[in-house]
Amino acid sequence: MDNRKFHVALIGADIQMSKSPALHETEAYHLGLEYRYELLDLTERGLSASALPDLLDEIERRGFAGSNITHPCKQTVMAHLTDLSEDARMLGAVNTVVLRNGKRIGHNTDWYGFYKNFERGLPDVAKTHAVLLGAGGAGVAVAHAAIKLGIEVLSIFDQDANRAATLADQLNQRFSKRCAHPIRDVSATLASADGLIHATPTGMRSHPGIPIDPEALQSRHWVADIVYMPLVTELLALAEKKGCRTLPGGGMTVFQAAAAFELFTSVQPDAERMSHHFEQLC
């Protein structure tokens, strides 16, 4: 196998507007790599998430170096892998699958992407208490990053109350302290919180809308979103109008992409260069 040639993919639903192909391919060009990034869009192909095993077989058969994984497959993909990195096993979600030597190894670079983005974009905000919306594949990674960032208490809401409770229990056990709990009333909890982290598909072009009661947001809140298509979601536009400090999801995308790129190629990319390119793409 030519160690300068790489073919990778993104598997997920409604991903035609993804910036990942341009982000990866341009960085590869700068590094002198021959690199192709292909979208395997469930929606475009008229498939459901149950087709995931077939898509994994397809990229393996076609000699891909691996694939990024996005909504709605970050957790279901785990059952179809040979092994998991420590992060992926701990978080119970995978966003990057490396295909090497007949093995499928799952990794999670989402938590690192959110961590780096928050650290750079909201370095000095109050972190006593934050509300997290979403306990799915992205939510579990973001929640881990939030506690690592020093958020003392994380209140977790999910449409599936059991999923929120499970994530809270996992965080409390992992960090050996009472740092998370599930909630049912977002507005009431936001009244005493410093900030809001949004980790659901709401706000994407295919899932428009605002995931909270607009009246619950106050100017003293900070708001971090993981959605990056569009870069300024309806939630962030509302927050900015109210005078909140905001963090778009673009930076998370860049840093998780840089980490995935290195996993695929064993070549370290220039994350700053990727950040500048991402800004141009948007």
Secondary structure, 3 states (H helix, E strand, C coil): CCCCEEEEEEEECCCCCCCHHHHHHHHHHHCCCEEEEEEEECCCCCCCHHHHHHHHHHHHHCCCCEEEECCCCCCHHHHHCCEECHHHHHHCCCCEEEEECCEEEEECCHHHHHHHHHHHHCCCCCCCEEEEECCCHHHHHHHHHHHHCCCCEEEEECCCHHHHHHHHHHHHHHCCCCCEEECCCHHHHHCCCCEEEECCCCCCCCCCCCCCCHHHCCCCCEEEECCCCCCCCHHHHHHHHCCCEEECCHHHHHHHHHHHHHHHHCCCCCHHHHHHHHHHHC
